[in-house]
Amino acid sequence: MYLKSFLFLVIGFWFCELDAYELKHSQEAEISSIVDTQAFKFYTMLGKGNNWHIAHYANRRLAVHILSALNAQEDRSLYGFQAKDIDGMPLSSTQRYNVYMNGNGNGWYECASGFVVTGMYFYDQGDRSVERFECTRVLGKATYPLFDFQNADINGPVVCGKVHGKDTYTTGFYYQDSGDDRIRFMLCGYFY
């Protein structure tokens, strides 16, 4: 009797291990991780050299939703940004791309539908500005087509808030590529 129970237990563990192996090596492995906690993190860019600043917590990317602007008269720069989980929406660990702004003229630069900003490249010399940013896919979601933007030409926080009761996240920027190069506006969108 005990031997039979032990044998069923061993076989059950073996099947569980097999399922875990198959899941790890399937399409679902593309998910950074299921969001089970609200992770918040602040990233300082100013004074940290020419570098990528990628928003992450443990092994997953986070979505940018607050910029910290420094608007001195002679130099207007982003000081840093805050990022967090998109509640209940995992980000892809493989579907990412970069958007280059510096040298491409004044204008709106944004992620494709279903993508969110998860990092920025900060050039810490001369104009000291964000020159490019990273977009990461929000799995199974699209961006609601709206044009909600926040003025980034201020001293203090620039916040993506709520639209129709839903949290919004950074999906792009208006970049001024002449004079004092800088991000002038932050584009915010929500996912459904």
KELO-939591 format. One record per residue: x, y, z of N, C-alpha, C in turn; residue in one letter. Coordinates in steps of 0.02 Angstrom, whole numbers, padded with zeros to 5 digits, always signed. Example, Ala and Ser with C-alpha at 12.3 -4.5 7.8 and 13.67 -1.06 7.14 Angstrom:
+00660-00284+00390+00615-00225+00390+00660-00165+00390A;+00642-00112+00354+00684-00053+00357+00645+00002+00394S;
// end
This chain:
+00041-00060+00000+00000+00000+00000+00043+00063+00000M;+00093+00064+00047+00137+00123+00051+00180+00129-00012Y;+00202+00073-00039+00242+00073-00099+00203+00101-00158L;+00139+00081-00164+00096+00106-00217+00086+00182-00211K;+00075+00207-00151+00066+00279-00139+00130+00317-00156S;+00186+00288-00136+00251+00320-00150+00263+00323-00225F;+00246+00269-00261+00255+00266-00333+00212+00319-00368L;+00149+00327-00347+00105+00379-00376+00133+00449-00362F;+00160+00459-00304+00190+00524-00286+00250+00540-00330L;+00294+00492-00341+00353+00501-00384+00332+00516-00455V;+00283+00478-00481+00259+00490-00549+00227+00559-00554I;+00189+00581-00504+00159+00647-00504+00211+00702-00505G;+00264+00696-00466+00318+00746-00467+00353+00748-00534F;+00362+00688-00565+00395+00685-00629+00354+00723-00682W;+00286+00714-00683+00244+00750-00730+00246+00825-00717F;+00246+00846-00655+00249+00917-00638+00315+00947-00664C;+00369+00911-00655+00434+00934-00678+00435+00939-00754E;+00405+00890-00788+00401+00890-00860+00361+00950-00885L;+00303+00964-00854+00262+01022-00872+00301+01086-00863D;+00337+01093-00808+00377+01154-00795+00430+01162-00848A;+00463+01106-00869+00514+01110-00921+00484+01133-00987Y;+00426+01103-01005+00394+01122-01068+00372+01195-01067E;+00345+01219-01011+00324+01289-01006+00383+01336-01013L;+00439+01318-00981+00499+01360-00983+00526+01367-01054K;+00516+01316-01096+00543+01316-01163+00489+01326-01216H;+00432+01355-01198+00379+01368-01246+00372+01443-01257S;+00322+01462-01296+00309+01533-01310+00296+01572-01246Q;+00266+01542-01195+00252+01577-01133+00316+01600-01099E;+00372+01570-01116+00436+01589-01085+00456+01659-01106A;+00420+01686-01155+00434+01754-01178+00414+01806-01126E;+00369+01789-01082+00346+01835-01030+00401+01846-00979I;+00416+01909-00964+00467+01924-00913+00448+01891-00848S;+00387+01899-00827+00358+01865-00769+00288+01892-00760S;+00247+01854-00728+00179+01878-00714+00184+01930-00659I;+00149+01984-00667+00152+02039-00619+00114+02018-00556V;+00150+02010-00501+00117+01991-00439+00128+02042-00384D;+00163+02094-00400+00176+02147-00351+00184+02212-00389T;+00171+02267-00355+00182+02332-00386+00253+02353-00370Q;+00297+02352-00418+00367+02372-00409+00375+02444-00432A;+00407+02485-00392+00421+02554-00409+00496+02565-00403F;+00524+02603-00450+00595+02618-00445+00609+02685-00478K;+00654+02725-00448+00674+02789-00476+00744+02782-00506F;+00754+02809-00566+00817+02806-00601+00844+02876-00611Y;+00903+02890-00584+00936+02954-00594+00980+02949-00655T;+00973+02997-00702+01013+02997-00763+01066+03052-00762M;+01048+03111-00737+01093+03168-00738+01154+03155-00693L;+01214+03165-00722+01275+03154-00684+01299+03082-00684G;+01266+03038-00721+01285+02967-00722+01320+02947-00787K;+01341+02996-00828+01377+02980-00890+01330+02964-00947G;+01361+02949-01004+01323+02930-01064+01304+02856-01055N;+01240+02842-01043+01220+02775-01026+01147+02761-01041N;+01132+02695-01051+01064+02672-01052+01040+02665-00980W;+00979+02685-00967+00947+02676-00902+00883+02637-00916H;+00886+02572-00903+00831+02526-00918+00792+02513-00854I;+00727+02522-00857+00684+02511-00798+00672+02437-00789A;+00694+02410-00733+00682+02339-00720+00677+02327-00645H;+00645+02272-00629+00639+02249-00560+00646+02173-00563Y;+00694+02146-00527+00710+02075-00530+00726+02058-00602A;+00689+02014-00634+00704+01994-00703+00654+02021-00753N;+00618+02075-00737+00567+02100-00784+00574+02175-00793R;+00551+02199-00851+00551+02269-00867+00493+02303-00831R;+00501+02369-00818+00449+02410-00789+00431+02465-00840L;+00372+02493-00834+00348+02545-00880+00361+02614-00849A;+00388+02660-00889+00400+02729-00867+00334+02765-00861V;+00325+02802-00805+00262+02840-00798+00273+02909-00767H;+00333+02925-00741+00347+02991-00714+00417+03012-00736I;+00423+03073-00761+00489+03103-00776+00503+03155-00723L;+00566+03165-00708+00586+03218-00662+00626+03269-00702S;+00597+03327-00713+00626+03378-00756+00664+03431-00716A;+00719+03453-00744+00759+03507-00715+00762+03562-00767L;+00732+03619-00753+00725+03671-00803+00764+03734-00782N;+00830+03728-00782+00872+03787-00770+00873+03828-00835A;+00884+03894-00829+00879+03937-00888+00928+03917-00943Q;+00990+03899-00925+01039+03884-00976+01039+03811-00997E;+01010+03767-00957+01009+03696-00973+00947+03663-00946D;+00905+03639-00991+00844+03605-00971+00853+03531-00985R;+00853+03491-00933+00866+03420-00941+00817+03379-00900S;+00812+03316-00917+00777+03269-00874+00827+03245-00822L;+00808+03248-00760+00850+03226-00705+00846+03150-00699Y;+00787+03122-00708+00777+03050-00701+00706+03031-00717G;+00688+02970-00700+00620+02947-00711+00601+02893-00660F;+00537+02883-00652+00511+02830-00610+00474+02780-00653Q;+00480+02717-00635+00447+02664-00674+00411+02617-00626A;+00361+02582-00653+00323+02534-00612+00293+02480-00656K;+00266+02428-00624+00230+02375-00659+00166+02404-00689D;+00145+02377-00745+00078+02390-00770+00036+02335-00739I;-00007+02353-00694-00045+02304-00654-00079+02252-00698D;-00061+02189-00688-00093+02133-00722-00074+02125-00795G;-00023+02161-00819-00004+02158-00889+00071+02144-00894M;+00090+02083-00912+00162+02067-00917+00192+02098-00980P;+00257+02115-00976+00294+02141-01032+00336+02085-01062L;+00345+02087-01128+00385+02037-01163+00458+02042-01142S;+00492+01985-01141+00563+01986-01126+00605+01986-01191S;+00571+01982-01249+00608+01980-01312+00587+02033-01363T;+00525+02058-01359+00501+02106-01409+00515+02177-01387Q;+00574+02202-01408+00596+02270-01391+00629+02302-01451R;+00628+02369-01452+00666+02405-01503+00680+02475-01477Y;+00727+02509-01509+00747+02577-01489+00721+02629-01538N;+00704+02687-01513+00683+02744-01554+00735+02798-01546V;+00764+02820-01603+00817+02871-01603+00786+02939-01618Y;+00801+02988-01574+00774+03055-01583+00828+03105-01605M;+00886+03103-01573+00939+03151-01586+00962+03147-01659N;+00963+03204-01692+00984+03207-01762+00927+03194-01811G;+00867+03180-01788+00811+03165-01832+00759+03220-01835N;+00775+03279-01806+00730+03336-01811+00680+03341-01754G;+00648+03400-01751+00596+03412-01702+00535+03369-01719N;+00502+03341-01669+00441+03304-01684+00423+03254-01630G;+00366+03220-01643+00342+03168-01598+00375+03102-01616W;+00400+03068-01565+00431+03002-01572+00394+02957-01523Y;+00366+02902-01549+00326+02861-01504+00333+02787-01520E;+00315+02746-01470+00314+02674-01477+00254+02654-01520C;+00260+02596-01553+00204+02569-01591+00148+02549-01542A;+00088+02539-01569+00031+02519-01527+00048+02454-01490S;+00033+02452-01426+00046+02393-01386+00115+02392-01355G;+00155+02446-01364+00221+02451-01335+00223+02509-01286F;+00269+02506-01237+00276+02557-01186+00350+02573-01177V;+00366+02634-01156+00436+02653-01144+00460+02619-01080V;+00518+02585-01086+00547+02549-01029+00619+02570-01014T;+00646+02617-01052+00714+02639-01038+00732+02698-01083G;+00787+02733-01063+00809+02791-01100+00885+02793-01103M;+00911+02818-01159+00983+02830-01165+00995+02904-01152Y;+01034+02919-01101+01048+02988-01081+01118+03007-01102F;+01124+03062-01140+01189+03089-01159+01205+03145-01110Y;+01256+03134-01068+01271+03178-01011+01325+03229-01026D;+01329+03253-01088+01376+03305-01107+01340+03356-01151Q;+01367+03416-01155+01336+03467-01197+01265+03483-01176G;+01216+03465-01219+01146+03479-01204+01119+03435-01147D;+01152+03381-01131+01131+03335-01079+01057+03317-01088R;+01044+03271-01133+00974+03254-01148+00966+03180-01163S;+00903+03157-01159+00885+03090-01181+00887+03091-01257V;+00927+03047-01287+00934+03046-01360+00895+02990-01393E;+00880+02938-01356+00841+02882-01382+00807+02846-01324R;+00758+02805-01340+00722+02769-01288+00705+02699-01312F;+00691+02655-01264+00675+02585-01279+00600+02574-01272E;+00571+02537-01319+00500+02518-01316+00496+02442-01307C;+00451+02420-01262+00442+02349-01249+00368+02332-01257T;+00355+02274-01285+00287+02251-01298+00250+02232-01234R;+00189+02258-01226+00144+02236-01173+00105+02178-01203V;+00116+02118-01176+00089+02057-01207+00013+02056-01208L;-00015+02044-01268-00087+02036-01276-00126+02101-01271G;-00094+02158-01273-00129+02222-01264-00114+02269-01322K;-00159+02317-01331-00150+02371-01379-00154+02437-01341A;-00128+02489-01371-00131+02556-01341-00196+02589-01364T;-00233+02617-01317-00293+02654-01334-00274+02715-01375Y;-00305+02727-01432-00286+02783-01475-00308+02850-01447P;-00265+02880-01407-00279+02946-01381-00216+02987-01385L;-00223+03051-01379-00166+03095-01383-00164+03136-01319F;-00141+03104-01265-00135+03137-01200-00061+03150-01187D;-00042+03213-01180+00028+03228-01168+00036+03275-01109F;+00096+03271-01079+00112+03312-01021+00172+03356-01037Q;+00170+03419-01016+00224+03466-01028+00285+03445-00986N;+00342+03434-01019+00404+03414-00985+00452+03473-00978A;+00432+03532-00999+00474+03591-00995+00461+03628-00929D;+00465+03593-00874+00450+03622-00808+00503+03601-00759I;+00501+03628-00699+00542+03605-00643+00498+03559-00602N;+00517+03497-00596+00478+03451-00555+00453+03391-00593G;+00406+03354-00563+00383+03292-00594+00335+03304-00653P;+00342+03261-00702+00297+03259-00760+00263+03190-00756V;+00198+03189-00743+00164+03127-00724+00113+03106-00777V;+00117+03042-00797+00062+03012-00834+00010+02993-00782C;-00048+03021-00787-00099+03010-00737-00150+02958-00758G;-00213+02974-00750-00267+02928-00768-00310+02960-00823K;-00334+02918-00867-00381+02939-00919-00438+02888-00918V;-00499+02912-00912-00558+02868-00908-00550+02818-00851H;-00517+02839-00796-00508+02796-00737-00452+02745-00742G;-00415+02746-00797-00361+02697-00807-00293+02732-00802K;-00244+02698-00769-00176+02724-00766-00148+02728-00837D;-00109+02781-00849-00076+02788-00914+00000+02783-00903T;+00035+02765-00956+00107+02754-00954+00138+02788-01015Y;+00203+02801-01011+00238+02837-01064+00242+02794-01127T;+00220+02824-01182+00223+02789-01247+00263+02829-01299T;+00288+02888-01280+00328+02927-01327+00342+02997-01301G;+00375+03036-01344+00396+03104-01325+00394+03151-01384F;+00388+03217-01369+00402+03268-01419+00473+03290-01405Y;+00517+03284-01455+00588+03300-01447+00605+03363-01486Y;+00638+03410-01452+00664+03470-01484+00736+03456-01502Q;+00750+03453-01567+00817+03435-01591+00856+03495-01616D;+00839+03554-01591+00875+03614-01610+00884+03657-01548S;+00938+03697-01547+00952+03738-01488+00971+03693-01430G;+00935+03699-01375+00946+03656-01317+00905+03592-01327D;+00937+03540-01356+00902+03477-01369+00871+03450-01305D;+00808+03430-01309+00775+03404-01249+00706+03377-01266R;+00679+03339-01219+00610+03316-01223+00566+03372-01199I;+00518+03394-01240+00473+03448-01222+00407+03423-01193R;+00383+03366-01219+00319+03337-01196+00326+03262-01191F;+00289+03233-01144+00286+03161-01136+00216+03137-01157M;+00214+03088-01202+00151+03060-01226+00132+03002-01181L;+00069+03000-01159+00045+02949-01113-00013+02911-01146C;-00015+02846-01134-00069+02805-01160-00088+02750-01111G;-00147+02721-01121-00165+02664-01079-00177+02603-01124Y;-00176+02545-01092-00179+02482-01128-00244+02445-01113F;-00270+02411-01163-00331+02372-01156-00325+02305-01190Y;
// end
